[in-house]
Each structure stands twice: as C-alpha cells, then as structure tokens.
Amino acid sequence: MTQTTAPVRTARTDGPQPRRRMTRRTALWIQSILLALIALVSLVPILAIFVGTFQDGNDVIRNGISFSIDFSDLSFDNYVMLFTDSGLYFRWFWNSLILTVVQVAGTLLVSSFVAYGFAMYEFRGKRLGFILVIVLMTIPFEMLMLPLYVQVNDIGAADQYWIVVLPFLAQAVTIFFFRQYFIGVPKEILEAGRVDGVSEFGIFFRLVAPIAKPAFAAMAILNGMTIWNNFLWPLLVLRSPEKFVLPIGLNTLLTPYGNNYELLIIGSFFSLIPLLILFLAFQRFFVDGMTAGAVKG
C-alpha cells in the first residue's frame, strides 16, 4: 500500500512584502525627521535666551532677538552681575525651589491618597465624590481666586508660605490621573497584603506605590512645572519682597523708574535649570506614566 503525500506549498517571498517594508521604513524616517524639526523649533527660544545672556539687555529688548550675532559685543558682564550684584534674586530662587519641592511632595501624597480611596475602596458617596472631582477640573482658578483671597484675609494668613501651598494639595487633575492608574492595579495585591498582616498604609507604600512609580514621575513633572511657574496666587498672598517667588521677583525688575533687563534675561534663563533637572530625573518614567494602566511587577 503506497502512501501519498500532499504537495507542500511554499510561501512566496516575492510580492508586496518588500514594498511594505520599504513603506514602513520610509514612514519611520518621515516620523523621525518631523520629531527632529519639532524639537529644533522648541529649542530655538531656549537657544535665543541663552545668547541673550551674553548681550546688553537694553539692546536685546530694543532690537529683538536675532541670530546675526556680533561676537565682539558678547561678554560675561551679566553673569558677573548675577553672582555679585543681583539683590534678592537668589533669595527668590531659593523660595521658589523650597515651595516647589514641598508642594509637589504634598500634592503627590494627598492626591494619591484620595485617588487610592476612589479606586480601591467602596463607600457611600463614592460616585458623587468622584463626579465632584471631575467638575472641579472644569472650573478655572480665576473663579476660585476671589473667595480664597477673602478667606485668607479673614483668617489673617496673608504673607505666609503655608497659605501658598495648602489650598492646592488636592489637585483634581492629579487625583483623576492617579485614580485611572490605580484602577489597573489588581485588588488581589491588597488582599495578599492584608493576609500577611500589612497595614493599609503599608499596603499603599510598600505594595502599590512601587507599581505606580511611572504615575508619580509623570505627575511630579507636570505639577513641578505648574508650581514653579505659578504667579497669580503667590502674587495675591505674598507681600514682603524677601518672600517673593521667582516669577514675582523677576516681574519687579520692570518698574516705571527703570528696568533691569540684564538681570531679567539671565535670571529667566537660570530659572529653566530646575525644570530641566526635574525632567531629566524622571523622563525615563514619563512616557510610561502618561500611558498609565499597565501593571508592572
């Protein structure tokens, strides 16, 4: 009895496959070129202000920023003035740095606690509470500014650093972001922690928080940028010049009696350094955090 074998069909290697590969490769090249152009356009203002730090401030304001640079006019006079005769600049810089670190840490802690409760626990009024958080996201700060300012004056808390930080520890956007991330964390992790005798705070800090590192990093960058550049609320509640934050202090350099453009330009450039360090410190988590939802062991 003879055994017949079915003919073996070989996959064709010719056809549209090489063309498809070339199309993907072309698309990647186009994408890379577009991203490089966007990055270059984004870096132009930073490069321009860096060049302006070596020029006379009055000439920069009078003639505008130009890349036709006369190298004979460049000098380090502005840098010498910054480190020898800048007045309260470094005090303002230090005030902004301390307030940013404290407020970012407090906002991440408080907002993550609130979001953790919405995501992991069942309680009466949970749905209504989360709806209120979403509603708060749609209300601009300018609508809340006046009643907050009246309350600050009523309790005599003006010109105090803690009043700059306290009203914004529970940020609606940060709560919403963390809540969406924590939903993706399996609740079996909580049950396993409880079986092992871990407290509720221990479960959060030892089991859940390490999984949520990308979310914390993303929110640290976004909140850090917002707080560092915050101008309106500190302007309303801070009265003493030595307590000003950097955006307010730089604004005081422009007066009807004279403008210190040199310090304004070089001070603005140095104000970019903390944000750059913040992003470089957390950038490897940033993309993962913005695409929150994956659980990492």
Secondary structure as GFF3:
##gff-version 3
##sequence-region A 1 297
A	DSSP	alpha_helix	17	52	.	.	.	ID=ss1
A	DSSP	alpha_helix	57	63	.	.	.	ID=ss2
A	DSSP	three_ten_helix	71	73	.	.	.	ID=ss3
A	DSSP	alpha_helix	77	84	.	.	.	ID=ss4
A	DSSP	alpha_helix	89	120	.	.	.	ID=ss5
A	DSSP	alpha_helix	126	137	.	.	.	ID=ss6
A	DSSP	alpha_helix	141	154	.	.	.	ID=ss7
A	DSSP	alpha_helix	161	165	.	.	.	ID=ss8
A	DSSP	three_ten_helix	166	168	.	.	.	ID=ss9
A	DSSP	alpha_helix	172	183	.	.	.	ID=ss10
A	DSSP	alpha_helix	188	195	.	.	.	ID=ss11
A	DSSP	alpha_helix	200	202	.	.	.	ID=ss12
A	DSSP	pi_helix	203	208	.	.	.	ID=ss13
A	DSSP	alpha_helix	209	211	.	.	.	ID=ss14
A	DSSP	alpha_helix	213	228	.	.	.	ID=ss15
A	DSSP	alpha_helix	232	237	.	.	.	ID=ss16
A	DSSP	three_ten_helix	241	243	.	.	.	ID=ss17
A	DSSP	alpha_helix	246	251	.	.	.	ID=ss18
A	DSSP	beta_strand	254	255	.	.	.	ID=ss19
A	DSSP	beta_strand	258	259	.	.	.	ID=ss20
A	DSSP	alpha_helix	261	270	.	.	.	ID=ss21
A	DSSP	alpha_helix	272	290	.	.	.	ID=ss22
###
